[in-house]
Amino acid sequence: MGLALGPGTGRTVTVFGAYGHTGRFVVAQLRKRGFVPLLSGRDAGKLRALAASEPGLEVRPASVDDPASLDRALDGADAVINCAGPFAVTAAPVIEAALRAGIPYVDVAAEIEANLDTFTHFADRARAAGVAVVPAMAFYGGLGDLLATAAMGDWTAADEATIAYGLSSWHPTPGTRTAGAVSGERRGGRRVRYTQGRLEYHDDAPTLLKWPFPDPMGTREVVAEFTMADVVTLPSHLSIPEVRTHMASEAARDLSAPDTPAPTAADDNGRSDQTFLVEAVIRSGHTERRAVARGRDIYVVTAPLAVEAVHRIFTGRTRTLGVASAGEVFDAPDFLRALSPHITVELHYS
Ligand SMILES: NC(=O)c1ccc[n+]([C@@H]2O[C@H](COP(=O)([O-])OP(=O)(O)OC[C@H]3O[C@@H](n4cnc5c(N)ncnc54)[C@H](OP(=O)(O)O)[C@@H]3O)[C@@H](O)[C@H]2O)c1
């Protein structure tokens, strides 16, 4: 294939939801890494429009209501990356199609309940089929899990994990808003946290606290227990009974405001001006271990996360098959190093 430029040479990857905001970055990243994306999604017109700007790529319309169309979309592909949310609707049918095709499945779901469903409904069958199914292989879920796993080092258990999100702002895509609405409905408007080794639904009012992010960010106000997909990915393989995620107040306010605009490109790589610092702190007794990631634009960096995952699956750099999150499937420190320059990471052991 003439398009192949790098180590991914010749491998084809169906991108379901290819014309969404995140899907486009995944398509571009696949091409950059020498893979051949097959453009899929439910709207043939939007797929053709995308193909016009990505010449030479095949278009394969498919609907989650039509398994045969998904089989055509995955026919001959080496893997599928699902970027179409809400994943409460799309994950199960696309995983079923991946299992029928016998190919790896990676998604970018940030929906706690949908991610849990993937573990619950597909663990046995994916393991029996010898197929890798990696949910939440994205900024939320996957990155926090890689950071926490790397920070754990040689610890086999810990008392508490906290993932603190220092986002400068959060201009959400329509897909993010829909995911939030769907998850909110599923939990009847209640909030959720992971404590004492399980998910707990509750109605406690959100609280604010000051989080001492490393310099140069410094101490900032965060919404405590602003629960993200990390409460699924970390406990899926790490023995930590308390997992909390905190969100910078500015970003939480942006997300909840109905008039916050969608992200717009501010550089040649399509990145917005949003910057992030994610800090994972693992506590065991009085000892803490930390991992810190920095970068720009949470949607754009999701593409190298998902594509690096597929690349590692293709090259056999996996530790398990079946449904598993990033930190369990991959060598976390090595994976994080490979994300540079998109994301830079520091590990701190005290
Ligand atoms: N975990 C993370 O850190 C992370 C990062 C990035 C994105 N995400 C998630 O990824 C999803 C997409 O986000 P985005 O930023 O790309 O949003 P977006 O630009 O709004 O794109 C949403 C995509 O999903 C498609 N879609 C929606 N419902 C569908 C259905 N029933 N069947 C097939 N396709 C459907 C849309 O197609 P139409 O245009 O035809 O509706 C569109 O292509 C969201 O759920 C978001 O939360 C998560």
The ligand as a MOL file (V3000), in Angstrom:
LIG
                    3D

  0  0  0     0  0            999 V3000
M  V30 BEGIN CTAB
M  V30 COUNTS 48 52 0 0 0
M  V30 BEGIN ATOM
M  V30 1 N -11.9850 9.1360 27.2300 0
M  V30 2 C -11.6150 10.2880 26.6800 0
M  V30 3 O -10.7170 10.9610 27.1540 0
M  V30 4 C -12.2510 10.7230 25.4160 0
M  V30 5 C -11.5420 11.5450 24.5330 0
M  V30 6 C -12.1690 11.9300 23.3430 0
M  V30 7 C -13.4700 11.5110 23.0790 0
M  V30 8 N -14.1140 10.7330 23.9680 0 CHG=1
M  V30 9 C -15.4800 10.2490 23.7150 0
M  V30 10 O -15.5770 9.8900 22.3570 0
M  V30 11 C -16.8710 10.1840 21.8710 0
M  V30 12 C -16.7420 11.0450 20.6380 0
M  V30 13 O -16.2430 12.2680 21.0120 0
M  V30 14 P -15.9350 13.4090 19.9500 0
M  V30 15 O -15.1610 14.4130 20.6750 0
M  V30 16 O -15.3440 12.8490 18.7170 0 CHG=-1
M  V30 17 O -17.4130 13.9360 19.6670 0
M  V30 18 P -18.1170 14.3860 18.2960 0
M  V30 19 O -17.1980 15.1920 17.4600 0
M  V30 20 O -19.4100 14.9740 18.7130 0
M  V30 21 O -18.3490 13.0130 17.5220 0
M  V30 22 C -19.2760 12.0690 17.9350 0
M  V30 23 C -19.2670 10.9650 16.8950 0
M  V30 24 O -20.0760 9.8830 17.3390 0
M  V30 25 C -20.9740 9.5570 16.2780 0
M  V30 26 N -22.1650 8.8950 16.7940 0
M  V30 27 C -23.0090 9.3360 17.7510 0
M  V30 28 N -24.0000 8.4430 17.9470 0
M  V30 29 C -23.7580 7.4170 17.0880 0
M  V30 30 C -24.4160 6.2090 16.8140 0
M  V30 31 N -25.5290 5.8400 17.4520 0
M  V30 32 N -23.9140 5.4060 15.8430 0
M  V30 33 C -22.7880 5.7550 15.1910 0
M  V30 34 N -22.1230 6.8900 15.4090 0
M  V30 35 C -22.5950 7.7170 16.3500 0
M  V30 36 C -21.2460 10.8540 15.6040 0
M  V30 37 O -21.7930 10.6400 14.3310 0
M  V30 38 P -22.9850 11.6150 13.7520 0
M  V30 39 O -22.3150 12.9070 13.3490 0
M  V30 40 O -23.5270 10.8380 12.6220 0
M  V30 41 O -23.9690 11.8390 14.8760 0
M  V30 42 C -19.8290 11.4270 15.5630 0
M  V30 43 O -19.0600 10.8670 14.5430 0
M  V30 44 C -17.6120 10.8440 23.0270 0
M  V30 45 O -18.3770 9.8490 23.6710 0
M  V30 46 C -16.5150 11.3200 23.9580 0
M  V30 47 O -16.9060 11.3420 25.3050 0
M  V30 48 C -13.5380 10.3320 25.1170 0
M  V30 END ATOM
M  V30 BEGIN BOND
M  V30 1 1 1 2
M  V30 2 2 2 3
M  V30 3 1 2 4
M  V30 4 1 4 5
M  V30 5 2 4 48
M  V30 6 2 5 6
M  V30 7 1 6 7
M  V30 8 2 7 8
M  V30 9 1 8 9
M  V30 10 1 8 48
M  V30 11 1 9 10
M  V30 12 1 9 46
M  V30 13 1 10 11
M  V30 14 1 11 12
M  V30 15 1 11 44
M  V30 16 1 12 13
M  V30 17 1 13 14
M  V30 18 2 14 15
M  V30 19 1 14 16
M  V30 20 1 14 17
M  V30 21 1 17 18
M  V30 22 2 18 19
M  V30 23 1 18 20
M  V30 24 1 18 21
M  V30 25 1 21 22
M  V30 26 1 22 23
M  V30 27 1 23 24
M  V30 28 1 23 42
M  V30 29 1 24 25
M  V30 30 1 25 26
M  V30 31 1 25 36
M  V30 32 1 26 27
M  V30 33 1 26 35
M  V30 34 2 27 28
M  V30 35 1 28 29
M  V30 36 1 29 30
M  V30 37 2 29 35
M  V30 38 1 30 31
M  V30 39 2 30 32
M  V30 40 1 32 33
M  V30 41 2 33 34
M  V30 42 1 34 35
M  V30 43 1 36 37
M  V30 44 1 36 42
M  V30 45 1 37 38
M  V30 46 2 38 39
M  V30 47 1 38 40
M  V30 48 1 38 41
M  V30 49 1 42 43
M  V30 50 1 44 45
M  V30 51 1 44 46
M  V30 52 1 46 47
M  V30 END BOND
M  V30 END CTAB
M  END
